């Protein structure tokens, strides 16, 4: 048997949509040696970037689907996700799509069924499921490092990332809902939400969402693009301590910290006993590269994704429930 160079085994991937986040995906796919072409309606404007990566660029999406690429990464506006993903699956491509999978549960269910029927990967960009710090946090929670899970708080505050085609919940909360559902292992029994409209009357800029799960577990998710500061912080409280994942922490050793705080109930009144936070080590792995490597492994036939439709559709249902609870 003749050995073939590894490069011949790599899939050919097209990136559809080359906006701000699409460019990050393009850089990683190019670094991994699989990016073939960038598809964007502003092809001429994208061309210098494509030249920098050494790939072609076009505004003809149909031609790319007919060209024989193996897989596509979709980073178009959310309103176009369902349409573009359906086109890709219909032409036999494996698909990675940025969150959310679709804007309705009905569309998401239909896309999941189409991917099953075609025998193709459908992977959704819930990036933090591939962040080594969150993966370590989840392992520690499962192993009982903080006792029994009781409460989760997730803040995603980004000053200035204002959208006109979607509200702050749909733009930002999928990551937080994905992490919360991953930690609790179930969808909430009750959803309450408050939405604040500041800039555009019809598009809420801030959401506070309260989730109640069975067994007395609760969670709160706060998202805003009008915060005066940037904060991406997940706090997981248990009966024997807390874990804090702060992705925006300046120092790596503060990104994941274990607190062994506890309440002393032996006296006349309960007393909170504070402990020094213990930095928790985690692999030095870029989340986006880990996510793209997982997608390429799925294209190669491995069943390794953590963010297929079975993970993404509950997130979509929760987005809808929170919007309805807020009256948005």
C-alpha beads as a LAMMPS data file, in Angstrom:
LAMMPS data file: protein, C-alpha beads

328 atoms
327 bonds

1 atom types
1 bond types

-500.0 500.0 xlo xhi
-500.0 500.0 ylo yhi
-500.0 500.0 zlo zhi

Masses

1 110.0

Atoms # bond

1 1 1 0.000 0.000 0.000
2 1 1 1.348 3.418 -0.964
3 1 1 1.512 6.024 1.774
4 1 1 -0.189 9.262 0.818
5 1 1 0.776 12.621 2.284
6 1 1 -1.582 13.813 5.002
7 1 1 -2.440 16.922 2.984
8 1 1 -4.327 14.821 0.414
9 1 1 -6.669 13.614 3.138
10 1 1 -7.721 17.097 4.230
11 1 1 -11.243 18.201 3.288
12 1 1 -11.909 21.246 1.128
13 1 1 -13.859 23.829 3.126
14 1 1 -15.683 26.966 1.974
15 1 1 -16.408 29.830 4.348
16 1 1 -19.726 31.531 3.674
17 1 1 -19.815 35.003 5.185
18 1 1 -16.668 36.950 5.987
19 1 1 -17.705 39.508 8.568
20 1 1 -15.950 40.187 11.850
21 1 1 -16.285 36.679 13.290
22 1 1 -16.137 35.012 9.895
23 1 1 -12.617 36.363 9.477
24 1 1 -11.558 34.630 12.686
25 1 1 -12.950 31.345 11.364
26 1 1 -11.180 31.934 8.047
27 1 1 -7.807 32.475 9.725
28 1 1 -8.106 29.250 11.711
29 1 1 -9.282 27.158 8.749
30 1 1 -6.466 28.574 6.621
31 1 1 -3.955 27.787 9.359
32 1 1 -5.255 24.222 9.416
33 1 1 -4.761 24.006 5.663
34 1 1 -8.382 23.333 4.668
35 1 1 -9.840 26.685 3.583
36 1 1 -10.482 26.607 -0.177
37 1 1 -12.658 29.647 -0.866
38 1 1 -14.453 32.533 0.840
39 1 1 -17.991 33.364 -0.266
40 1 1 -19.231 36.873 0.471
41 1 1 -21.484 39.320 -1.405
42 1 1 -18.813 41.990 -0.916
43 1 1 -16.266 39.889 -2.780
44 1 1 -14.082 42.773 -3.946
45 1 1 -13.833 44.194 -0.427
46 1 1 -12.907 40.764 0.968
47 1 1 -10.338 40.010 -1.731
48 1 1 -7.281 41.558 0.024
49 1 1 -8.023 39.453 3.100
50 1 1 -8.467 36.314 0.974
51 1 1 -5.181 37.054 -0.830
52 1 1 -3.476 37.347 2.540
53 1 1 -4.691 33.841 3.391
54 1 1 -3.890 32.476 -0.056
55 1 1 -7.458 31.451 -0.929
56 1 1 -9.932 32.456 -3.610
57 1 1 -13.023 34.607 -3.079
58 1 1 -16.373 34.760 -4.861
59 1 1 -19.868 36.152 -4.445
60 1 1 -21.449 33.168 -6.240
61 1 1 -22.648 30.777 -3.546
62 1 1 -24.312 28.390 -6.016
63 1 1 -21.058 27.951 -7.913
64 1 1 -19.243 27.029 -4.710
65 1 1 -21.852 24.406 -3.808
66 1 1 -21.510 22.949 -7.293
67 1 1 -17.714 23.026 -7.154
68 1 1 -17.272 19.948 -4.990
69 1 1 -16.080 21.345 -1.665
70 1 1 -16.560 18.834 1.121
71 1 1 -17.808 21.136 3.856
72 1 1 -18.900 24.697 4.569
73 1 1 -18.579 26.993 7.556
74 1 1 -21.511 29.422 7.703
75 1 1 -21.013 32.833 9.320
76 1 1 -23.742 34.883 7.647
77 1 1 -26.291 36.981 9.614
78 1 1 -28.540 34.843 11.812
79 1 1 -31.629 35.579 9.728
80 1 1 -29.986 33.713 6.823
81 1 1 -28.720 30.682 8.771
82 1 1 -31.608 28.328 8.029
83 1 1 -31.675 29.151 4.301
84 1 1 -27.923 28.770 3.756
85 1 1 -27.620 25.627 5.894
86 1 1 -30.480 24.035 3.967
87 1 1 -28.780 24.848 0.662
88 1 1 -25.537 23.312 1.900
89 1 1 -27.153 20.124 3.174
90 1 1 -29.225 19.775 0.007
91 1 1 -25.987 19.724 -1.992
92 1 1 -24.419 17.103 0.275
93 1 1 -22.053 19.300 2.297
94 1 1 -21.059 18.887 5.923
95 1 1 -22.011 22.091 7.747
96 1 1 -20.655 24.166 10.589
97 1 1 -22.927 27.130 11.343
98 1 1 -22.457 29.910 13.837
99 1 1 -25.062 30.247 16.567
100 1 1 -27.998 30.179 16.481
101 1 1 -28.759 27.225 14.220
102 1 1 -31.966 28.963 13.084
103 1 1 -34.421 31.544 14.354
104 1 1 -37.259 29.062 14.885
105 1 1 -37.345 25.644 16.488
106 1 1 -39.338 24.377 13.505
107 1 1 -36.548 25.335 11.087
108 1 1 -33.922 23.842 13.399
109 1 1 -35.809 20.546 13.660
110 1 1 -36.151 20.423 9.865
111 1 1 -32.421 21.053 9.382
112 1 1 -31.537 18.371 11.919
113 1 1 -33.742 15.891 10.071
114 1 1 -32.213 16.857 6.735
115 1 1 -28.688 16.352 8.093
116 1 1 -29.675 12.891 9.380
117 1 1 -31.268 11.952 6.078
118 1 1 -28.208 13.075 4.115
119 1 1 -25.744 11.497 6.556
120 1 1 -23.949 14.799 7.021
121 1 1 -22.471 16.584 10.020
122 1 1 -24.424 19.589 11.288
123 1 1 -22.414 21.361 13.972
124 1 1 -23.348 24.614 15.700
125 1 1 -20.875 27.239 16.899
126 1 1 -21.383 27.169 20.650
127 1 1 -17.739 28.083 21.096
128 1 1 -17.474 27.833 24.866
129 1 1 -18.239 24.113 24.780
130 1 1 -14.748 23.851 23.267
131 1 1 -13.043 26.230 25.690
132 1 1 -10.593 24.186 27.777
133 1 1 -11.394 26.221 30.913
134 1 1 -15.124 25.502 30.670
135 1 1 -14.474 21.859 29.921
136 1 1 -12.307 21.644 33.044
137 1 1 -14.963 23.445 35.089
138 1 1 -17.644 21.024 33.941
139 1 1 -15.459 18.026 34.830
140 1 1 -14.884 19.438 38.309
141 1 1 -18.598 20.030 38.856
142 1 1 -19.368 16.463 37.745
143 1 1 -16.665 15.145 40.092
144 1 1 -18.168 17.009 43.078
145 1 1 -15.419 19.595 43.565
146 1 1 -17.982 22.145 44.828
147 1 1 -20.477 19.719 46.318
148 1 1 -24.003 19.710 44.943
149 1 1 -24.802 22.266 42.258
150 1 1 -27.115 24.993 43.516
151 1 1 -26.877 28.195 41.454
152 1 1 -25.243 29.532 38.283
153 1 1 -24.697 33.158 37.299
154 1 1 -23.478 34.036 33.810
155 1 1 -22.696 37.603 32.716
156 1 1 -21.904 38.466 29.096
157 1 1 -21.461 42.216 28.872
158 1 1 -19.989 43.724 25.706
159 1 1 -19.940 47.514 25.343
160 1 1 -20.817 48.693 21.874
161 1 1 -21.654 45.455 20.012
162 1 1 -25.083 46.816 19.016
163 1 1 -27.060 44.893 16.379
164 1 1 -29.985 45.943 14.236
165 1 1 -31.023 42.511 12.924
166 1 1 -31.305 40.729 16.306
167 1 1 -31.679 41.621 19.976
168 1 1 -29.085 41.229 22.721
169 1 1 -30.535 37.903 23.870
170 1 1 -30.212 36.161 20.495
171 1 1 -26.865 37.793 19.788
172 1 1 -25.162 36.978 23.085
173 1 1 -27.057 34.532 25.316
174 1 1 -26.701 31.325 23.231
175 1 1 -23.225 30.831 24.719
176 1 1 -24.496 31.272 28.280
177 1 1 -27.588 29.129 27.806
178 1 1 -25.395 26.441 26.245
179 1 1 -23.130 26.385 29.309
180 1 1 -26.022 26.461 31.803
181 1 1 -27.877 23.601 30.103
182 1 1 -24.642 21.634 29.868
183 1 1 -24.046 21.987 33.618
184 1 1 -27.620 21.244 34.700
185 1 1 -28.222 18.495 32.156
186 1 1 -31.827 19.535 31.596
187 1 1 -34.072 22.335 30.416
188 1 1 -35.562 24.654 33.059
189 1 1 -39.018 24.209 34.509
190 1 1 -39.591 27.973 34.756
191 1 1 -38.231 30.943 32.825
192 1 1 -38.558 34.591 33.859
193 1 1 -37.002 37.486 31.985
194 1 1 -36.672 41.250 31.961
195 1 1 -35.716 43.128 28.788
196 1 1 -34.533 46.744 28.643
197 1 1 -34.839 48.861 25.490
198 1 1 -32.544 51.874 25.397
199 1 1 -31.269 52.515 21.864
200 1 1 -33.932 51.032 19.552
201 1 1 -37.564 50.767 20.718
202 1 1 -38.136 47.384 19.084
203 1 1 -34.791 45.732 19.890
204 1 1 -33.925 45.061 23.558
205 1 1 -30.334 45.931 24.503
206 1 1 -30.194 44.141 27.869
207 1 1 -31.741 40.974 29.281
208 1 1 -31.815 39.451 32.740
209 1 1 -33.095 35.864 32.668
210 1 1 -33.924 33.741 35.719
211 1 1 -34.122 29.969 35.291
212 1 1 -35.523 27.442 37.777
213 1 1 -34.660 23.767 37.412
214 1 1 -35.795 20.689 39.257
215 1 1 -34.043 19.812 42.493
216 1 1 -33.760 23.415 43.651
217 1 1 -31.134 24.456 41.098
218 1 1 -31.412 28.019 39.769
219 1 1 -29.523 30.140 37.262
220 1 1 -29.348 33.767 36.199
221 1 1 -28.088 34.993 32.820
222 1 1 -27.375 38.670 32.156
223 1 1 -26.471 39.922 28.686
224 1 1 -26.003 43.487 27.482
225 1 1 -24.265 45.387 24.716
226 1 1 -24.608 48.687 26.597
227 1 1 -22.461 47.822 29.609
228 1 1 -19.755 50.412 30.401
229 1 1 -17.304 47.522 30.808
230 1 1 -16.652 44.120 29.245
231 1 1 -17.214 41.020 31.337
232 1 1 -17.606 37.360 30.415
233 1 1 -17.939 35.571 33.739
234 1 1 -19.553 32.292 34.801
235 1 1 -19.994 31.640 38.528
236 1 1 -21.055 28.141 39.581
237 1 1 -22.098 27.799 43.226
238 1 1 -22.311 24.516 45.091
239 1 1 -22.812 23.335 48.636
240 1 1 -19.037 23.093 49.204
241 1 1 -17.623 26.034 47.258
242 1 1 -17.690 27.771 43.906
243 1 1 -15.958 27.756 40.531
244 1 1 -15.489 30.977 38.576
245 1 1 -14.669 31.021 34.858
246 1 1 -13.800 34.569 33.810
247 1 1 -12.788 34.522 30.181
248 1 1 -12.058 38.262 30.197
249 1 1 -9.594 38.042 33.095
250 1 1 -6.299 39.664 32.155
251 1 1 -4.164 36.994 33.831
252 1 1 -4.466 33.377 32.748
253 1 1 -4.305 32.075 36.311
254 1 1 -7.449 34.069 37.131
255 1 1 -9.525 32.679 34.276
256 1 1 -10.564 29.584 36.235
257 1 1 -10.570 29.737 40.018
258 1 1 -11.872 27.375 42.704
259 1 1 -13.184 28.884 45.945
260 1 1 -13.618 26.559 48.906
261 1 1 -15.873 28.958 50.802
262 1 1 -18.408 27.455 53.167
263 1 1 -20.980 28.357 55.781
264 1 1 -20.239 27.429 59.392
265 1 1 -23.520 26.543 61.031
266 1 1 -22.149 25.456 64.400
267 1 1 -22.581 28.829 66.104
268 1 1 -25.607 30.821 67.152
269 1 1 -25.919 32.184 63.610
270 1 1 -24.588 30.941 60.268
271 1 1 -21.142 32.372 59.468
272 1 1 -19.682 32.640 55.967
273 1 1 -16.081 31.447 55.915
274 1 1 -14.068 32.930 53.028
275 1 1 -11.110 31.148 51.481
276 1 1 -8.430 32.250 49.088
277 1 1 -9.208 31.360 45.501
278 1 1 -7.145 28.532 44.038
279 1 1 -6.190 28.922 40.352
280 1 1 -7.150 25.859 38.332
281 1 1 -4.936 24.830 35.437
282 1 1 -6.380 23.921 32.053
283 1 1 -4.866 23.087 28.659
284 1 1 -3.449 25.959 26.613
285 1 1 -5.699 25.427 23.614
286 1 1 -7.391 28.059 21.450
287 1 1 -11.158 27.444 21.661
288 1 1 -11.871 28.335 18.031
289 1 1 -9.127 26.045 16.761
290 1 1 -10.404 23.236 19.008
291 1 1 -13.891 23.806 17.602
292 1 1 -12.697 23.760 13.992
293 1 1 -10.573 20.650 14.598
294 1 1 -13.658 18.952 16.032
295 1 1 -15.641 19.882 12.912
296 1 1 -12.937 18.524 10.618
297 1 1 -12.841 15.300 12.638
298 1 1 -16.604 14.956 12.157
299 1 1 -16.215 15.550 8.406
300 1 1 -13.650 12.725 8.454
301 1 1 -16.238 10.404 9.980
302 1 1 -15.644 10.703 13.720
303 1 1 -18.651 11.292 15.983
304 1 1 -17.028 13.766 18.368
305 1 1 -19.053 16.973 18.255
306 1 1 -20.473 18.322 21.495
307 1 1 -22.669 20.864 19.702
308 1 1 -24.856 19.034 17.236
309 1 1 -28.599 19.715 16.874
310 1 1 -29.387 17.706 20.020
311 1 1 -27.388 20.277 22.018
312 1 1 -28.329 23.377 20.001
313 1 1 -32.106 22.923 19.741
314 1 1 -32.696 23.059 23.544
315 1 1 -30.692 26.305 23.535
316 1 1 -32.959 27.600 20.780
317 1 1 -36.059 26.605 22.744
318 1 1 -34.718 28.458 25.771
319 1 1 -34.027 31.604 23.720
320 1 1 -37.627 31.541 22.539
321 1 1 -38.970 30.989 26.055
322 1 1 -36.889 33.846 27.463
323 1 1 -38.035 36.210 24.705
324 1 1 -41.654 35.285 25.382
325 1 1 -41.195 35.702 29.154
326 1 1 -39.748 39.187 28.584
327 1 1 -42.575 40.138 26.237
328 1 1 -40.018 40.864 23.498

Bonds

1 1 1 2
2 1 2 3
3 1 3 4
4 1 4 5
5 1 5 6
6 1 6 7
7 1 7 8
8 1 8 9
9 1 9 10
10 1 10 11
11 1 11 12
12 1 12 13
13 1 13 14
14 1 14 15
15 1 15 16
16 1 16 17
17 1 17 18
18 1 18 19
19 1 19 20
20 1 20 21
21 1 21 22
22 1 22 23
23 1 23 24
24 1 24 25
25 1 25 26
26 1 26 27
27 1 27 28
28 1 28 29
29 1 29 30
30 1 30 31
31 1 31 32
32 1 32 33
33 1 33 34
34 1 34 35
35 1 35 36
36 1 36 37
37 1 37 38
38 1 38 39
39 1 39 40
40 1 40 41
41 1 41 42
42 1 42 43
43 1 43 44
44 1 44 45
45 1 45 46
46 1 46 47
47 1 47 48
48 1 48 49
49 1 49 50
50 1 50 51
51 1 51 52
52 1 52 53
53 1 53 54
54 1 54 55
55 1 55 56
56 1 56 57
57 1 57 58
58 1 58 59
59 1 59 60
60 1 60 61
61 1 61 62
62 1 62 63
63 1 63 64
64 1 64 65
65 1 65 66
66 1 66 67
67 1 67 68
68 1 68 69
69 1 69 70
70 1 70 71
71 1 71 72
72 1 72 73
73 1 73 74
74 1 74 75
75 1 75 76
76 1 76 77
77 1 77 78
78 1 78 79
79 1 79 80
80 1 80 81
81 1 81 82
82 1 82 83
83 1 83 84
84 1 84 85
85 1 85 86
86 1 86 87
87 1 87 88
88 1 88 89
89 1 89 90
90 1 90 91
91 1 91 92
92 1 92 93
93 1 93 94
94 1 94 95
95 1 95 96
96 1 96 97
97 1 97 98
98 1 98 99
99 1 99 100
100 1 100 101
101 1 101 102
102 1 102 103
103 1 103 104
104 1 104 105
105 1 105 106
106 1 106 107
107 1 107 108
108 1 108 109
109 1 109 110
110 1 110 111
111 1 111 112
112 1 112 113
113 1 113 114
114 1 114 115
115 1 115 116
116 1 116 117
117 1 117 118
118 1 118 119
119 1 119 120
120 1 120 121
121 1 121 122
122 1 122 123
123 1 123 124
124 1 124 125
125 1 125 126
126 1 126 127
127 1 127 128
128 1 128 129
129 1 129 130
130 1 130 131
131 1 131 132
132 1 132 133
133 1 133 134
134 1 134 135
135 1 135 136
136 1 136 137
137 1 137 138
138 1 138 139
139 1 139 140
140 1 140 141
141 1 141 142
142 1 142 143
143 1 143 144
144 1 144 145
145 1 145 146
146 1 146 147
147 1 147 148
148 1 148 149
149 1 149 150
150 1 150 151
151 1 151 152
152 1 152 153
153 1 153 154
154 1 154 155
155 1 155 156
156 1 156 157
157 1 157 158
158 1 158 159
159 1 159 160
160 1 160 161
161 1 161 162
162 1 162 163
163 1 163 164
164 1 164 165
165 1 165 166
166 1 166 167
167 1 167 168
168 1 168 169
169 1 169 170
170 1 170 171
171 1 171 172
172 1 172 173
173 1 173 174
174 1 174 175
175 1 175 176
176 1 176 177
177 1 177 178
178 1 178 179
179 1 179 180
180 1 180 181
181 1 181 182
182 1 182 183
183 1 183 184
184 1 184 185
185 1 185 186
186 1 186 187
187 1 187 188
188 1 188 189
189 1 189 190
190 1 190 191
191 1 191 192
192 1 192 193
193 1 193 194
194 1 194 195
195 1 195 196
196 1 196 197
197 1 197 198
198 1 198 199
199 1 199 200
200 1 200 201
201 1 201 202
202 1 202 203
203 1 203 204
204 1 204 205
205 1 205 206
206 1 206 207
207 1 207 208
208 1 208 209
209 1 209 210
210 1 210 211
211 1 211 212
212 1 212 213
213 1 213 214
214 1 214 215
215 1 215 216
216 1 216 217
217 1 217 218
218 1 218 219
219 1 219 220
220 1 220 221
221 1 221 222
222 1 222 223
223 1 223 224
224 1 224 225
225 1 225 226
226 1 226 227
227 1 227 228
228 1 228 229
229 1 229 230
230 1 230 231
231 1 231 232
232 1 232 233
233 1 233 234
234 1 234 235
235 1 235 236
236 1 236 237
237 1 237 238
238 1 238 239
239 1 239 240
240 1 240 241
241 1 241 242
242 1 242 243
243 1 243 244
244 1 244 245
245 1 245 246
246 1 246 247
247 1 247 248
248 1 248 249
249 1 249 250
250 1 250 251
251 1 251 252
252 1 252 253
253 1 253 254
254 1 254 255
255 1 255 256
256 1 256 257
257 1 257 258
258 1 258 259
259 1 259 260
260 1 260 261
261 1 261 262
262 1 262 263
263 1 263 264
264 1 264 265
265 1 265 266
266 1 266 267
267 1 267 268
268 1 268 269
269 1 269 270
270 1 270 271
271 1 271 272
272 1 272 273
273 1 273 274
274 1 274 275
275 1 275 276
276 1 276 277
277 1 277 278
278 1 278 279
279 1 279 280
280 1 280 281
281 1 281 282
282 1 282 283
283 1 283 284
284 1 284 285
285 1 285 286
286 1 286 287
287 1 287 288
288 1 288 289
289 1 289 290
290 1 290 291
291 1 291 292
292 1 292 293
293 1 293 294
294 1 294 295
295 1 295 296
296 1 296 297
297 1 297 298
298 1 298 299
299 1 299 300
300 1 300 301
301 1 301 302
302 1 302 303
303 1 303 304
304 1 304 305
305 1 305 306
306 1 306 307
307 1 307 308
308 1 308 309
309 1 309 310
310 1 310 311
311 1 311 312
312 1 312 313
313 1 313 314
314 1 314 315
315 1 315 316
316 1 316 317
317 1 317 318
318 1 318 319
319 1 319 320
320 1 320 321
321 1 321 322
322 1 322 323
323 1 323 324
324 1 324 325
325 1 325 326
326 1 326 327
327 1 327 328
